[in-house]
Amino acid sequence: MSKLKLITDGFIKNNPTFVLVLGMCPTLATTTSAMNGLEMGLATLFVLILSNMAISLIAPIVPDKVHIPVYIVVIATFVTVLQLLMQAYLPSVYQTLGLFIPLIVVNCIVLGRAEAFANKNSVIDSALDGIGIGLGFTLSLTVIGIVREILGSGSIFGWKFIPGDGILAFVMAPGAFMVLGYLMVLFNKIAKKN
């Protein structure tokens, strides 16, 4: 598999949100705005790249009986590093995303890529897979956030361009499910044409 294909597969063929339907908790909960979606996606991207690389390095020496707990410890380590960096340098982002940062540890996208790809491939290929899947997730969350923010408050990335109030349901849970469902249908229709 080419290096470029490793990255691009995460956008369409293995898109974690629209195709694999993984990571639904942060997808539905943090995408009330485009900026929140982007920030959560980038946080997950950071953990995906580093954990994939580390797991690729240690996989040959980890016994099969304990590989899942070891992978979770590796992922938790990078999530802790991310938390500390965000608290120190991006406190407003950390406060906005709050509880969803520690939940990256149990995000099935991260553990799934560790189990399905990183433990069987080289460090470089694992890093590229992390970049592709992470960017695909970031793109998905950002697009969902854009749609919800436009419909819910008439703004995009905080810039108000539609006067008045939006449709309140789109910044609440029902709007998240509705937007996700319609975007999944649209994404899969477009992906099948290519």
BAPABA-547062 format. One record per residue: x, y, z of N, C-alpha, C in turn; residue number from 1. Coordinates in Angstrom, 2 decimals, padded with zeros to 5 digits. Last residue first. Layout:
N
+---------+---------+---------+---------+---------+---------+---------+---------+---------+-----+
!   neast !  nnorth !     nup !  caeast ! canorth !    caup !   ceast !  cnorth !     cup ! seq !
+---------+---------+---------+---------+---------+---------+---------+---------+---------+-----+
!       X !       Y !       Z !       X !       Y !       Z !       X !       Y !       Z ! NUM !
...
+---------+---------+---------+---------+---------+---------+---------+---------+---------+-----+
***
This chain:
194
+---------+---------+---------+---------+---------+---------+---------+---------+---------+-----+
!   neast !  nnorth !     nup !  caeast ! canorth !    caup !   ceast !  cnorth !     cup ! seq !
+---------+---------+---------+---------+---------+---------+---------+---------+---------+-----+
! -017.63 !  007.55 ! -006.61 ! -016.19 !  007.62 ! -006.96 ! -015.58 !  006.26 ! -007.09 ! 194 !
! -020.14 !  006.92 ! -005.73 ! -020.00 !  007.40 ! -007.12 ! -018.55 !  007.39 ! -007.56 ! 193 !
! -019.79 !  006.31 ! -003.08 ! -020.10 !  005.21 ! -003.99 ! -019.97 !  005.62 ! -005.45 ! 192 !
! -019.38 !  008.83 ! -001.94 ! -018.28 !  007.86 ! -001.94 ! -018.54 !  006.72 ! -002.92 ! 191 !
! -021.93 !  009.98 ! -002.18 ! -020.81 !  010.56 ! -002.91 ! -019.67 !  009.55 ! -003.03 ! 190 !
! -023.35 !  008.29 ! -000.43 ! -023.78 !  008.43 ! -001.82 ! -022.63 !  008.97 ! -002.68 ! 189 !
! -021.94 !  008.73 !  001.97 ! -021.92 !  007.40 !  001.37 ! -022.41 !  007.42 ! -000.09 ! 188 !
! -022.53 !  011.47 !  002.43 ! -021.14 !  011.00 !  002.28 ! -021.10 !  009.65 !  001.57 ! 187 !
! -025.36 !  011.39 !  002.70 ! -024.72 !  012.18 !  001.65 ! -023.30 !  011.69 !  001.37 ! 186 !
! -025.60 !  009.74 !  004.99 ! -026.25 !  009.37 !  003.73 ! -025.56 !  010.08 !  002.57 ! 185 !
! -024.19 !  011.29 !  006.83 ! -023.75 !  009.93 !  006.53 ! -024.33 !  009.46 !  005.20 ! 184 !
! -025.72 !  013.62 !  006.91 ! -024.36 !  013.69 !  006.37 ! -023.81 !  012.30 !  006.04 ! 183 !
! -028.06 !  012.63 !  008.11 ! -028.11 !  013.16 !  006.75 ! -026.73 !  013.24 !  006.13 ! 182 !
! -026.99 !  011.80 !  010.65 ! -027.68 !  010.88 !  009.75 ! -027.69 !  011.37 !  008.32 ! 181 !
! -025.94 !  014.22 !  011.71 ! -025.08 !  013.06 !  011.48 ! -025.72 !  012.10 !  010.48 ! 180 !
! -028.31 !  015.74 !  011.91 ! -027.22 !  016.17 !  011.02 ! -026.30 !  015.00 !  010.70 ! 179 !
! -029.74 !  014.17 !  013.82 ! -030.29 !  014.46 !  012.50 ! -029.19 !  014.83 !  011.50 ! 178 !
! -028.05 !  014.14 !  016.05 ! -028.42 !  012.89 !  015.40 ! -028.92 !  013.13 !  013.97 ! 177 !
! -027.99 !  016.90 !  016.60 ! -026.75 !  016.16 !  016.33 ! -027.05 !  014.86 !  015.59 ! 176 !
! -030.63 !  017.51 !  017.14 ! -030.00 !  018.07 !  015.95 ! -028.72 !  017.35 !  015.58 ! 175 !
! -030.97 !  016.19 !  019.61 ! -031.72 !  015.75 !  018.42 ! -031.11 !  016.27 !  017.12 ! 174 !
! -029.09 !  017.68 !  021.35 ! -028.87 !  016.28 !  020.93 ! -029.70 !  015.86 !  019.71 ! 173 !
! -028.74 !  021.09 !  020.08 ! -029.05 !  020.09 !  021.11 ! -028.89 !  018.69 !  020.52 ! 172 !
! -028.53 !  022.71 !  018.03 ! -027.42 !  022.78 !  018.98 ! -027.65 !  021.83 !  020.15 ! 171 !
! -030.89 !  022.20 !  016.68 ! -029.62 !  021.80 !  016.05 ! -028.41 !  021.97 !  016.96 ! 170 !
! -033.02 !  023.25 !  018.14 ! -032.83 !  021.79 !  018.12 ! -031.48 !  021.38 !  017.56 ! 169 !
! -033.06 !  026.01 !  017.55 ! -032.46 !  025.53 !  018.80 ! -032.16 !  024.02 !  018.77 ! 168 !
! -032.28 !  027.56 !  014.75 ! -033.18 !  026.49 !  015.19 ! -032.52 !  025.80 !  016.38 ! 167 !
! -031.21 !  030.90 !  015.58 ! -031.32 !  029.75 !  014.70 ! -032.34 !  028.77 !  015.25 ! 166 !
! -032.15 !  034.34 !  015.87 ! -031.83 !  033.04 !  016.45 ! -031.97 !  031.94 !  015.40 ! 165 !
! -030.68 !  037.08 !  013.99 ! -031.71 !  036.39 !  014.77 ! -031.22 !  035.06 !  015.30 ! 164 !
! -028.92 !  036.97 !  010.85 ! -029.45 !  037.66 !  012.02 ! -030.54 !  036.84 !  012.73 ! 163 !
! -026.18 !  035.21 !  009.93 ! -027.63 !  035.18 !  009.79 ! -028.21 !  035.86 !  011.03 ! 162 !
! -023.58 !  035.41 !  010.70 ! -023.92 !  035.98 !  009.40 ! -025.41 !  035.89 !  009.09 ! 161 !
! -021.14 !  035.45 !  013.14 ! -022.59 !  035.48 !  012.93 ! -022.90 !  036.13 !  011.59 ! 160 !
! -018.55 !  033.38 !  013.73 ! -018.89 !  034.58 !  012.96 ! -020.37 !  034.53 !  012.58 ! 159 !
! -018.02 !  030.93 !  014.90 ! -018.31 !  032.07 !  015.77 ! -018.69 !  033.35 !  015.05 ! 158 !
! -017.84 !  029.20 !  012.74 ! -016.63 !  029.49 !  013.52 ! -016.81 !  030.75 !  014.36 ! 157 !
! -020.76 !  030.71 !  011.73 ! -019.77 !  029.69 !  011.37 ! -018.44 !  030.11 !  012.00 ! 156 !
! -024.29 !  031.07 !  012.50 ! -022.90 !  031.51 !  012.46 ! -022.02 !  030.37 !  012.00 ! 155 !
! -026.87 !  030.38 !  013.25 ! -026.66 !  031.31 !  012.14 ! -025.26 !  031.86 !  012.05 ! 154 !
! -027.38 !  028.46 !  015.14 ! -027.16 !  029.84 !  015.61 ! -026.88 !  030.84 !  014.50 ! 153 !
! -028.16 !  026.06 !  013.85 ! -028.52 !  026.32 !  015.25 ! -028.36 !  027.75 !  015.70 ! 152 !
! -027.17 !  026.06 !  011.24 ! -028.60 !  025.88 !  011.46 ! -029.03 !  026.27 !  012.87 ! 151 !
! -024.41 !  026.55 !  011.77 ! -025.17 !  027.39 !  010.83 ! -026.67 !  027.28 !  011.12 ! 150 !
! -023.83 !  024.49 !  013.60 ! -023.67 !  025.89 !  014.00 ! -024.46 !  026.82 !  013.07 ! 149 !
! -024.31 !  022.16 !  012.12 ! -025.07 !  022.42 !  013.34 ! -024.99 !  023.89 !  013.76 ! 148 !
! -022.41 !  022.51 !  010.04 ! -023.84 !  022.41 !  009.74 ! -024.68 !  022.73 !  010.97 ! 147 !
! -020.01 !  022.57 !  011.57 ! -020.38 !  023.68 !  010.68 ! -021.89 !  023.67 !  010.41 ! 146 !
! -020.03 !  020.04 !  012.84 ! -020.09 !  021.27 !  013.63 ! -020.50 !  022.47 !  012.80 ! 145 !
! -019.74 !  018.41 !  010.60 ! -020.95 !  018.29 !  011.42 ! -021.13 !  019.56 !  012.26 ! 144 !
! -017.18 !  019.32 !  009.82 ! -018.33 !  019.47 !  008.91 ! -019.64 !  019.37 !  009.70 ! 143 !
! -015.66 !  018.57 !  012.08 ! -015.75 !  019.97 !  011.67 ! -016.96 !  020.21 !  010.77 ! 142 !
! -015.92 !  015.79 !  012.10 ! -016.42 !  016.58 !  013.23 ! -016.59 !  018.04 !  012.86 ! 141 !
! -014.67 !  015.20 !  009.59 ! -016.06 !  014.82 !  009.88 ! -016.65 !  015.67 !  011.00 ! 140 !
! -012.06 !  016.18 !  009.99 ! -012.90 !  016.72 !  008.92 ! -014.37 !  016.42 !  009.19 ! 139 !
! -011.26 !  014.49 !  012.09 ! -011.30 !  015.95 !  012.27 ! -012.20 !  016.59 !  011.23 ! 138 !
! -011.36 !  012.00 !  010.81 ! -012.21 !  012.26 !  011.98 ! -012.36 !  013.76 !  012.20 ! 137 !
! -009.40 !  012.42 !  008.85 ! -010.76 !  012.06 !  008.46 ! -011.76 !  012.33 !  009.58 ! 136 !
! -007.19 !  012.87 !  010.50 ! -007.68 !  013.96 !  009.65 ! -009.10 !  013.68 !  009.16 ! 135 !
! -007.02 !  010.29 !  011.68 ! -007.21 !  011.49 !  012.50 ! -007.73 !  012.67 !  011.70 ! 134 !
! -006.54 !  008.68 !  009.45 ! -007.76 !  008.46 !  010.25 ! -008.05 !  009.70 !  011.10 ! 133 !
! -004.05 !  009.89 !  008.61 ! -005.22 !  009.76 !  007.74 ! -006.52 !  009.61 !  008.50 ! 132 !
! -002.40 !  009.70 !  010.90 ! -002.66 !  011.00 !  010.26 ! -003.93 !  010.92 !  009.42 ! 131 !
! -002.39 !  006.93 !  011.33 ! -002.92 !  007.84 !  012.36 ! -003.25 !  009.21 !  011.80 ! 130 !
! -001.10 !  006.16 !  008.97 ! -002.48 !  005.71 !  009.22 ! -003.13 !  006.61 !  010.27 ! 129 !
!  001.38 !  007.33 !  009.48 !  000.58 !  007.79 !  008.34 ! -000.88 !  007.37 !  008.47 ! 128 !
!  002.16 !  005.79 !  011.69 !  002.01 !  007.24 !  011.83 !  001.14 !  007.80 !  010.70 ! 127 !
!  002.28 !  003.28 !  010.46 !  001.34 !  003.50 !  011.56 !  001.10 !  004.99 !  011.79 ! 126 !
!  004.38 !  003.67 !  008.66 !  003.04 !  003.37 !  008.16 !  001.98 !  003.61 !  009.23 ! 125 !
!  006.43 !  004.12 !  010.58 !  006.08 !  005.15 !  009.59 !  004.67 !  004.91 !  009.05 ! 124 !
!  006.47 !  001.68 !  011.98 !  006.23 !  002.94 !  012.69 !  005.77 !  004.02 !  011.71 ! 123 !
!  004.75 ! -001.03 !  010.26 !  005.93 ! -000.26 !  010.68 !  005.52 !  001.04 !  011.36 ! 122 !
!  002.11 ! -003.19 !  011.60 !  002.81 ! -002.42 !  010.58 !  003.97 ! -001.62 !  011.16 ! 121 !
!  000.57 ! -004.30 !  013.57 !  001.00 ! -005.19 !  012.48 !  001.88 ! -004.49 !  011.45 ! 120 !
! -000.33 ! -002.46 !  015.37 !  000.45 ! -003.58 !  015.92 !  000.96 ! -004.54 !  014.84 ! 119 !
! -001.79 ! -000.63 !  013.75 ! -000.48 ! -000.26 !  014.30 !  000.33 ! -001.47 !  014.79 ! 118 !
! -004.30 ! -001.99 !  012.93 ! -003.25 ! -001.55 !  012.02 ! -001.87 ! -001.42 !  012.69 ! 117 !
! -006.09 ! -002.95 !  014.86 ! -006.25 ! -003.36 !  013.46 ! -005.06 ! -003.02 !  012.58 ! 116 !
! -005.24 ! -001.86 !  017.32 ! -005.44 ! -003.30 !  017.17 ! -005.44 ! -003.73 !  015.71 ! 115 !
! -005.10 !  000.87 !  016.77 ! -003.96 !  000.20 !  017.41 ! -004.04 ! -001.30 !  017.15 ! 114 !
! -007.63 !  001.35 !  015.79 ! -006.50 !  001.49 !  014.87 ! -005.25 !  000.84 !  015.45 ! 113 !
! -009.10 !  000.86 !  018.18 ! -009.34 !  000.07 !  016.96 ! -008.19 !  000.15 !  015.98 ! 112 !
! -008.24 !  002.85 !  019.89 ! -007.91 !  001.46 !  020.20 ! -008.10 !  000.56 !  018.98 ! 111 !
! -009.27 !  005.07 !  018.39 ! -007.86 !  004.98 !  018.77 ! -007.46 !  003.53 !  019.05 ! 110 !
! -011.99 !  004.51 !  018.10 ! -011.17 !  004.79 !  016.93 ! -009.70 !  004.55 !  017.26 ! 109 !
! -013.09 !  004.25 !  020.61 ! -012.85 !  003.02 !  019.85 ! -012.06 !  003.26 !  018.57 ! 108 !
! -011.88 !  005.87 !  023.36 ! -012.45 !  006.09 !  022.03 ! -012.09 !  004.88 !  021.16 ! 107 !
! -010.78 !  005.83 !  025.81 ! -011.67 !  004.72 !  025.49 ! -012.35 !  004.91 !  024.13 ! 106 !
! -009.24 !  008.16 !  025.71 ! -008.62 !  006.88 !  026.10 ! -009.49 !  005.70 !  025.67 ! 105 !
! -010.96 !  010.22 !  025.32 ! -010.21 !  009.75 !  024.14 ! -009.56 !  008.41 !  024.44 ! 104 !
! -011.89 !  011.04 !  027.74 ! -012.62 !  009.95 !  027.09 ! -011.96 !  009.49 !  025.79 ! 103 !
! -010.40 !  013.28 !  028.42 ! -010.03 !  011.98 !  029.00 ! -010.73 !  010.81 !  028.33 ! 102 !
! -011.94 !  015.08 !  026.66 ! -010.51 !  014.82 !  026.46 ! -010.10 !  013.50 !  027.13 ! 101 !
! -014.52 !  015.33 !  027.61 ! -014.31 !  014.54 !  026.39 ! -012.84 !  014.30 !  026.08 ! 100 !
! -014.67 !  017.04 !  029.78 ! -014.68 !  015.60 !  030.01 ! -014.33 !  014.78 !  028.78 !  99 !
! -013.57 !  019.81 !  028.05 ! -013.74 !  019.20 !  029.35 ! -013.59 !  017.70 !  029.42 !  98 !
! -013.83 !  021.58 !  025.97 ! -013.96 !  020.14 !  025.67 ! -014.11 !  019.30 !  026.94 !  97 !
! -013.56 !  024.05 !  027.35 ! -014.68 !  023.80 !  026.44 ! -014.90 !  022.31 !  026.22 !  96 !
! -011.17 !  023.79 !  028.76 ! -012.41 !  024.01 !  029.50 ! -013.63 !  023.71 !  028.63 !  95 !
! -009.37 !  023.51 !  026.64 ! -009.51 !  022.43 !  027.62 ! -010.82 !  022.57 !  028.39 !  94 !
! -009.66 !  026.00 !  025.48 ! -010.03 !  024.81 !  024.71 ! -010.25 !  023.65 !  025.67 !  93 !
! -008.66 !  027.57 !  027.55 ! -010.04 !  027.78 !  027.10 ! -010.54 !  026.58 !  026.30 !  92 !
! -005.96 !  026.72 !  027.86 ! -006.96 !  026.46 !  028.91 ! -008.41 !  026.66 !  028.46 !  91 !
! -003.57 !  025.89 !  026.35 ! -004.87 !  026.17 !  025.74 ! -005.99 !  025.96 !  026.76 !  90 !
! -001.33 !  025.40 !  027.96 ! -001.22 !  026.32 !  026.84 ! -002.55 !  026.70 !  026.18 !  89 !
! -002.06 !  023.74 !  030.19 ! -001.00 !  024.75 !  030.29 ! -001.08 !  025.81 !  029.20 !  88 !
! -004.10 !  022.11 !  029.31 ! -004.30 !  022.89 !  030.53 ! -003.28 !  024.02 !  030.63 !  87 !
! -002.81 !  020.95 !  027.09 ! -003.97 !  021.82 !  026.90 ! -004.24 !  022.68 !  028.13 !  86 !
! -000.80 !  019.47 !  028.38 ! -000.44 !  020.52 !  027.41 ! -001.61 !  021.49 !  027.19 !  85 !
! -002.40 !  017.71 !  029.89 ! -001.48 !  018.64 !  030.56 ! -001.07 !  019.79 !  029.65 !  84 !
! -003.74 !  016.33 !  027.82 ! -004.47 !  017.08 !  028.84 ! -003.59 !  018.13 !  029.51 !  83 !
! -001.56 !  015.12 !  026.47 ! -002.42 !  016.08 !  025.79 ! -003.18 !  016.95 !  026.79 !  82 !
! -000.69 !  013.40 !  028.51 !  000.21 !  014.43 !  027.98 ! -000.59 !  015.52 !  027.29 !  81 !
! -003.01 !  011.82 !  028.67 ! -002.57 !  012.60 !  029.83 ! -001.62 !  013.71 !  029.41 !  80 !
! -002.94 !  010.64 !  026.16 ! -004.08 !  011.49 !  026.51 ! -003.73 !  012.37 !  027.71 !  79 !
! -000.62 !  009.14 !  026.40 ! -000.65 !  010.26 !  025.44 ! -001.84 !  011.18 !  025.69 !  78 !
! -001.48 !  007.33 !  028.40 ! -000.29 !  008.17 !  028.60 ! -000.32 !  009.37 !  027.67 !  77 !
! -003.59 !  006.02 !  027.17 ! -003.86 !  006.87 !  028.34 ! -002.68 !  007.80 !  028.63 !  76 !
! -002.16 !  004.55 !  025.25 ! -003.10 !  005.58 !  024.82 ! -003.38 !  006.55 !  025.97 !  75 !
! -000.74 !  002.83 !  026.99 ! -000.02 !  003.71 !  026.04 ! -000.93 !  004.87 !  025.62 !  74 !
! -002.88 !  001.52 !  028.23 ! -001.94 !  002.31 !  029.04 ! -001.17 !  003.29 !  028.15 !  73 !
! -003.97 !  000.22 !  026.03 ! -004.77 !  001.23 !  026.74 ! -003.88 !  002.10 !  027.60 !  72 !
! -001.92 ! -001.54 !  025.39 ! -002.29 ! -000.50 !  024.43 ! -003.09 !  000.61 !  025.11 !  71 !
! -002.03 ! -003.18 !  027.66 ! -000.81 ! -002.40 !  027.39 ! -001.14 ! -001.26 !  026.43 !  70 !
! -004.58 ! -004.37 !  027.38 ! -004.29 ! -003.48 !  028.52 ! -003.04 ! -002.61 !  028.30 !  69 !
! -004.01 ! -005.76 !  024.85 ! -005.06 ! -004.73 !  024.97 ! -004.81 ! -003.83 !  026.18 !  68 !
! -001.91 ! -007.62 !  025.45 ! -001.68 ! -006.52 !  024.52 ! -002.75 ! -005.42 !  024.63 !  67 !
! -001.76 ! -009.85 !  027.06 ! -001.87 ! -008.53 !  027.72 ! -001.79 ! -007.36 !  026.74 !  66 !
! -001.54 ! -012.10 !  025.48 ! -002.51 ! -012.10 !  026.57 ! -002.73 ! -010.73 !  027.18 !  65 !
!  000.61 ! -011.65 !  023.72 ! -000.77 ! -011.59 !  023.22 ! -001.80 ! -011.46 !  024.34 !  64 !
!  003.27 ! -009.59 !  024.99 !  002.60 ! -010.89 !  024.87 !  001.12 ! -010.71 !  024.47 !  63 !
!  005.22 ! -007.32 !  023.18 !  004.09 ! -007.43 !  024.11 !  003.41 ! -008.79 !  023.91 !  62 !
!  007.10 ! -007.05 !  021.22 !  007.56 ! -007.57 !  022.52 !  006.44 ! -007.73 !  023.55 !  61 !
!  005.85 ! -006.00 !  018.94 !  006.55 ! -007.29 !  018.85 !  006.96 ! -007.87 !  020.20 !  60 !
!  004.72 ! -003.47 !  019.91 !  003.88 ! -004.64 !  019.61 !  004.65 ! -005.96 !  019.54 !  59 !
!  006.27 ! -001.19 !  020.18 !  006.28 ! -002.17 !  021.28 !  005.53 ! -003.45 !  020.97 !  58 !
!  005.95 !  000.24 !  017.74 !  007.28 ! -000.06 !  018.28 !  007.27 ! -001.20 !  019.30 !  57 !
!  003.21 !  000.47 !  017.50 !  003.95 ! -000.21 !  016.44 !  005.34 ! -000.62 !  016.93 !  56 !
!  002.72 !  002.04 !  019.73 !  002.23 !  000.66 !  019.71 !  002.93 ! -000.15 !  018.63 !  55 !
!  003.87 !  004.48 !  018.93 !  004.38 !  003.77 !  020.11 !  003.96 !  002.29 !  020.09 !  54 !
!  002.28 !  005.11 !  016.66 !  003.74 !  004.95 !  016.55 !  004.29 !  004.13 !  017.71 !  53 !
! -000.29 !  005.26 !  017.79 !  000.00 !  004.31 !  016.71 !  001.50 !  004.05 !  016.59 !  52 !
!  000.11 !  007.37 !  019.61 ! -000.16 !  006.02 !  020.12 !  000.07 !  004.97 !  019.03 !  51 !
!  000.59 !  009.55 !  017.84 !  001.60 !  009.13 !  018.81 !  001.36 !  007.72 !  019.34 !  50 !
! -001.81 !  009.61 !  016.27 ! -000.47 !  009.53 !  015.66 !  000.53 !  008.96 !  016.65 !  49 !
! -003.89 !  009.77 !  018.24 ! -003.81 !  008.69 !  017.24 ! -002.41 !  008.52 !  016.67 !  48 !
! -003.38 !  012.17 !  019.60 ! -003.29 !  010.89 !  020.31 ! -003.15 !  009.73 !  019.33 !  47 !
! -003.78 !  014.02 !  017.47 ! -002.54 !  014.01 !  018.25 ! -002.34 !  012.65 !  018.93 !  46 !
! -006.47 !  013.44 !  016.78 ! -005.38 !  013.26 !  015.80 ! -004.03 !  013.14 !  016.51 !  45 !
! -007.81 !  014.32 !  019.04 ! -007.81 !  012.90 !  018.73 ! -006.70 !  012.56 !  017.74 !  44 !
! -007.35 !  017.07 !  018.74 ! -006.91 !  016.39 !  019.96 ! -006.82 !  014.88 !  019.72 !  43 !
! -008.62 !  017.53 !  016.30 ! -007.17 !  017.71 !  016.39 ! -006.61 !  017.03 !  017.64 !  42 !
! -011.31 !  017.04 !  017.05 ! -010.66 !  016.25 !  016.01 ! -009.15 !  016.33 !  016.08 !  41 !
! -011.72 !  019.07 !  018.91 ! -011.80 !  017.66 !  019.34 ! -011.12 !  016.75 !  018.32 !  40 !
! -011.43 !  021.32 !  017.20 ! -010.54 !  021.13 !  018.35 ! -010.54 !  019.68 !  018.84 !  39 !
! -013.53 !  020.94 !  015.35 ! -012.14 !  021.02 !  014.90 ! -011.18 !  020.72 !  016.05 !  38 !
! -015.75 !  021.04 !  017.07 ! -015.48 !  019.85 !  016.27 ! -014.04 !  019.81 !  015.82 !  37 !
! -015.52 !  023.68 !  018.05 ! -015.45 !  022.53 !  018.97 ! -015.12 !  021.25 !  018.22 !  36 !
! -015.85 !  025.10 !  015.63 ! -014.58 !  025.19 !  016.37 ! -014.44 !  024.03 !  017.36 !  35 !
! -018.48 !  024.54 !  014.92 ! -017.39 !  024.11 !  014.05 ! -016.06 !  024.10 !  014.80 !  34 !
! -020.51 !  023.33 !  017.65 ! -019.96 !  024.40 !  016.80 ! -018.81 !  023.84 !  015.98 !  33 !
! -021.27 !  020.97 !  018.65 ! -022.27 !  022.04 !  018.69 ! -021.80 !  023.26 !  017.90 !  32 !
! -019.83 !  018.56 !  018.79 ! -019.95 !  019.27 !  017.52 ! -021.04 !  020.34 !  017.52 !  31 !
! -019.62 !  016.95 !  021.02 ! -018.74 !  018.13 !  020.93 ! -018.94 !  018.96 !  019.69 !  30 !
! -021.52 !  014.83 !  020.87 ! -021.50 !  015.73 !  022.01 ! -020.70 !  017.01 !  021.79 !  29 !
! -021.16 !  013.33 !  018.54 ! -022.47 !  013.92 !  018.83 ! -022.40 !  014.99 !  019.91 !  28 !
! -018.43 !  012.68 !  018.70 ! -019.02 !  013.21 !  017.47 ! -020.33 !  013.93 !  017.77 !  27 !
! -017.98 !  011.52 !  021.16 ! -017.47 !  012.87 !  020.92 ! -018.06 !  013.51 !  019.67 !  26 !
! -019.68 !  009.15 !  020.54 ! -019.86 !  009.99 !  021.73 ! -019.27 !  011.39 !  021.51 !  25 !
! -018.76 !  007.82 !  018.25 ! -020.01 !  008.58 !  018.19 ! -020.22 !  009.50 !  019.38 !  24 !
! -016.56 !  006.30 !  017.35 ! -016.36 !  007.56 !  018.06 ! -017.60 !  008.43 !  018.09 !  23 !
! -017.55 !  004.99 !  014.15 ! -016.83 !  004.89 !  015.41 ! -016.72 !  006.27 !  016.06 !  22 !
! -018.43 !  004.31 !  011.51 ! -019.36 !  004.70 !  012.58 ! -018.75 !  004.45 !  013.96 !  21 !
! -017.09 !  003.91 !  009.17 ! -016.89 !  002.93 !  010.23 ! -017.83 !  003.14 !  011.42 !  20 !
! -018.21 !  006.17 !  007.72 ! -018.16 !  004.82 !  007.17 ! -018.07 !  003.78 !  008.28 !  19 !
! -018.25 !  008.55 !  009.20 ! -019.29 !  008.32 !  008.21 ! -019.31 !  006.91 !  007.64 !  18 !
! -016.07 !  008.31 !  011.10 ! -017.41 !  008.77 !  011.46 ! -018.46 !  008.30 !  010.47 !  17 !
! -013.70 !  007.33 !  009.92 ! -014.18 !  006.78 !  011.19 ! -015.62 !  007.16 !  011.53 !  16 !
! -013.26 !  006.26 !  006.67 ! -013.63 !  007.43 !  007.48 ! -014.27 !  006.95 !  008.78 !  15 !
! -012.05 !  004.49 !  004.89 ! -012.09 !  004.15 !  006.32 ! -012.44 !  005.35 !  007.18 !  14 !
! -012.50 !  005.82 !  002.39 ! -012.72 !  004.38 !  002.55 ! -012.88 !  003.97 !  004.01 !  13 !
! -011.97 !  008.71 !  003.12 ! -013.15 !  008.17 !  002.44 ! -013.38 !  006.71 !  002.81 !  12 !
! -009.85 !  009.37 !  004.90 ! -010.84 !  010.37 !  004.51 ! -012.11 !  009.74 !  003.96 !  11 !
! -008.21 !  007.20 !  005.22 ! -008.89 !  007.71 !  006.39 ! -009.95 !  008.75 !  006.08 !  10 !
! -007.01 !  006.93 !  002.73 ! -008.02 !  005.95 !  003.14 ! -008.83 !  006.43 !  004.35 !   9 !
! -004.97 !  008.84 !  002.62 ! -006.27 !  009.15 !  002.00 ! -007.36 !  008.14 !  002.36 !   8 !
! -002.82 !  007.56 !  003.97 ! -003.41 !  008.80 !  004.49 ! -004.82 !  009.00 !  003.93 !   7 !
! -002.32 !  005.32 !  002.42 ! -002.51 !  005.16 !  003.86 ! -003.20 !  006.38 !  004.45 !   6 !
! -001.83 !  006.51 ! -000.04 ! -003.09 !  005.77 !  000.14 ! -003.37 !  005.53 !  001.62 !   5 !
!  000.74 !  007.50 !  000.37 ! -000.36 !  008.43 !  000.17 ! -001.71 !  007.76 !  000.40 !   4 !
!  002.19 !  005.12 !  000.53 !  002.14 !  006.01 !  001.69 !  000.98 !  006.99 !  001.57 !   3 !
!  000.58 !  002.20 ! -000.87 !  001.41 !  003.40 ! -000.96 !  001.21 !  004.28 !  000.27 !   2 !
!  000.84 ! -001.18 !  000.00 !  000.00 !  000.00 !  000.00 !  000.89 !  001.24 !  000.00 !   1 !
+---------+---------+---------+---------+---------+---------+---------+---------+---------+-----+
***
